[in-house]
């Protein structure tokens, strides 16, 4: 798997993903928005491994 996400983009993905996860955790169990939590976790993972499947399908790089 080749890296296709640049450093700044990776940091933004990690930051936004962690903010989304914190927001979901702050909502509590009663109104826990699962889809936002899943998408936020996916953005954190994409930032850490620096690979985005959508960018790969479009043959783009952000580095």
N, C-alpha and C positions, 0 to 999 in steps of 0.2 A: 504494500500500500504506500503510494508516494504522497508526500506532504503537498497540499495545495492551498494551505491557509497561511498567510503571512503572520509576522509577530504581532503587529498592532491589531489585526483582525482577531487573532487568537486571544489576546488579552481582553478585547471587547466582548468576545463570545463568553469567556469565563466570567467576566464581571456581570454581564447582563443575566447569564444563567444563574449565578449565585443570588443575584437580587430577586429573580423570579422564584427561586426555591425558598428564599427567606420570606417572601410575601406569602407564598402558599403555606408555609409553616406557621406564620403569624395568624392566618385565617382560622386555624384550629381544625379539629377533626370533623366537626359538624358540617361545615361548608368547605371542605377541602377540595380545591379544584384540581382534579387529577390530570387533566390534559395539559394544563399549564405547567404542572410539576414535571410531567414527562418531557415536554418540549424544553423546559429549562435544563433538565438533567442532560438531555441530548446536546444542547449547546455547550454545556460545561465539558462534556466528553469530546466534542468536536474541537474545542479550544485546546484541550490537553494533548490530544493525539495529533492535532493540526491537520486533520483530514475532514473534508466535507463531501459527502456523496453527491449532493446537488451540484456543487461546483464541478465535480468530476464528470457528471453527466453532460454538463454544458461545455466541457473542455476549457474551463477558466481557472485562473490562479489569482490569488490576492497577494502573493509575495513579490 
